[in-house]
Amino acid sequence: MRARAVTCETRDDLVPVDEPVRAMREVLATLGGDEGARAWDDRVRAMATANRLVARHAEVVAGHLRPFVVVVSSSLDSVRSSVVKAALDLVRATARHLGGRLDGEVGCVLPSVLRRAAEASFLAAEADDALRVLIEVTSPHAVIKTLFYHVRENRRLQAKIALALTYVVERDGERGAFRGRRGSAALDMTLVVLDECARGGAVDARLYVKRCLANLRDVLGVEELVKTMRKFPDLCAIEQLNVRH
């Protein structure tokens, strides 16, 4: 019998796994192998087990976190939409149950989610939601740093990168993410990323850039934002700020 592609049950639906350590090893072996050597439904079934592991045996998953995140991220690159759908469900579940433990791994999984979100497919909305959930539970500085490293990689990703930054500012701006020495570095990286997205020329990217800048203005105030944005004339034009050099 073929496994169901949908793996987004609630925690109450996900019963504990017998021998979770052994099950974890089997999940890693199934998802980590060559896709051609494993039936796609075996992969979906493995991710259904992985959902039970993250919901009921989070410590076991945490003990194998790096290889686990690597194989889940690689599953997002599958040519099978059912595998990608299951992987996006698993990203959401992992974020919800492991939370801030993903800070050190967001650089691995976030780019794969962004690539899926940027595609014109029925999975784009699923990927957008996975992006939002992932950003909700991870450090703003970890997210911003990852986006900074990937913004020049592919212009098609820039709209979703700007959207991701908007999520960060909306969630963490008032909590001091852009204050102090570390916050100043985060703001500098954020503006560099937004500038790249704005200069990329995509209409949707520029709309998200404008939304993100409006949120930064609300958080920092016009004067401080103007002072910080002096070296980004394209951003100043978008935000219609009067910057005197």
ChimeraX attribute file (.defattr): number of C-alpha atoms within 10 A of each C-alpha:
attribute: neighborCount
match mode: 1-to-1
recipient: residues
	/A:1	4
	/A:2	9
	/A:3	14
	/A:4	12
	/A:5	21
	/A:6	17
	/A:7	23
	/A:8	17
	/A:9	14
	/A:10	11
	/A:11	15
	/A:12	9
	/A:13	10
	/A:14	18
	/A:15	13
	/A:16	16
	/A:17	16
	/A:18	8
	/A:19	8
	/A:20	19
	/A:21	16
	/A:22	11
	/A:23	17
	/A:24	23
	/A:25	12
	/A:26	15
	/A:27	23
	/A:28	20
	/A:29	14
	/A:30	21
	/A:31	23
	/A:32	18
	/A:33	12
	/A:34	10
	/A:35	16
	/A:36	7
	/A:37	8
	/A:38	13
	/A:39	11
	/A:40	21
	/A:41	17
	/A:42	16
	/A:43	25
	/A:44	26
	/A:45	21
	/A:46	21
	/A:47	26
	/A:48	24
	/A:49	23
	/A:50	28
	/A:51	29
	/A:52	23
	/A:53	26
	/A:54	24
	/A:55	24
	/A:56	19
	/A:57	18
	/A:58	17
	/A:59	13
	/A:60	16
	/A:61	22
	/A:62	15
	/A:63	12
	/A:64	14
	/A:65	17
	/A:66	14
	/A:67	14
	/A:68	20
	/A:69	20
	/A:70	16
	/A:71	19
	/A:72	26
	/A:73	23
	/A:74	17
	/A:75	24
	/A:76	23
	/A:77	16
	/A:78	15
	/A:79	11
	/A:80	13
	/A:81	16
	/A:82	18
	/A:83	23
	/A:84	25
	/A:85	23
	/A:86	25
	/A:87	32
	/A:88	28
	/A:89	23
	/A:90	25
	/A:91	24
	/A:92	20
	/A:93	26
	/A:94	25
	/A:95	23
	/A:96	16
	/A:97	18
	/A:98	19
	/A:99	17
	/A:100	17
	/A:101	16
	/A:102	22
	/A:103	19
	/A:104	14
	/A:105	18
	/A:106	21
	/A:107	18
	/A:108	17
	/A:109	21
	/A:110	22
	/A:111	20
	/A:112	19
	/A:113	26
	/A:114	25
	/A:115	19
	/A:116	23
	/A:117	24
	/A:118	20
	/A:119	14
	/A:120	9
	/A:121	11
	/A:122	11
	/A:123	18
	/A:124	17
	/A:125	15
	/A:126	18
	/A:127	27
	/A:128	20
	/A:129	17
	/A:130	24
	/A:131	28
	/A:132	15
	/A:133	19
	/A:134	27
	/A:135	25
	/A:136	18
	/A:137	17
	/A:138	21
	/A:139	20
	/A:140	23
	/A:141	21
	/A:142	18
	/A:143	21
	/A:144	21
	/A:145	17
	/A:146	18
	/A:147	27
	/A:148	20
	/A:149	13
	/A:150	18
	/A:151	24
	/A:152	15
	/A:153	11
	/A:154	10
	/A:155	19
	/A:156	18
	/A:157	23
	/A:158	32
	/A:159	27
	/A:160	25
	/A:161	31
	/A:162	29
	/A:163	25
	/A:164	24
	/A:165	26
	/A:166	24
	/A:167	20
	/A:168	23
	/A:169	25
	/A:170	17
	/A:171	14
	/A:172	17
	/A:173	20
	/A:174	15
	/A:175	11
	/A:176	13
	/A:177	21
	/A:178	23
	/A:179	16
	/A:180	10
	/A:181	9
	/A:182	12
	/A:183	16
	/A:184	14
	/A:185	15
	/A:186	22
	/A:187	22
	/A:188	14
	/A:189	18
	/A:190	25
	/A:191	21
	/A:192	18
	/A:193	24
	/A:194	32
	/A:195	21
	/A:196	22
	/A:197	28
	/A:198	24
	/A:199	14
	/A:200	18
	/A:201	13
	/A:202	14
	/A:203	12
	/A:204	16
	/A:205	25
	/A:206	23
	/A:207	16
	/A:208	23
	/A:209	29
	/A:210	22
	/A:211	19
	/A:212	25
	/A:213	23
	/A:214	16
	/A:215	18
	/A:216	21
	/A:217	16
	/A:218	14
	/A:219	21
	/A:220	16
	/A:221	12
	/A:222	14
	/A:223	12
	/A:224	12
	/A:225	18
	/A:226	19
	/A:227	12
	/A:228	14
	/A:229	20
	/A:230	16
	/A:231	14
	/A:232	16
	/A:233	14
	/A:234	16
	/A:235	24
	/A:236	19
	/A:237	12
	/A:238	14
	/A:239	17
	/A:240	11
	/A:241	16
	/A:242	10
	/A:243	15
	/A:244	7
	/A:245	6
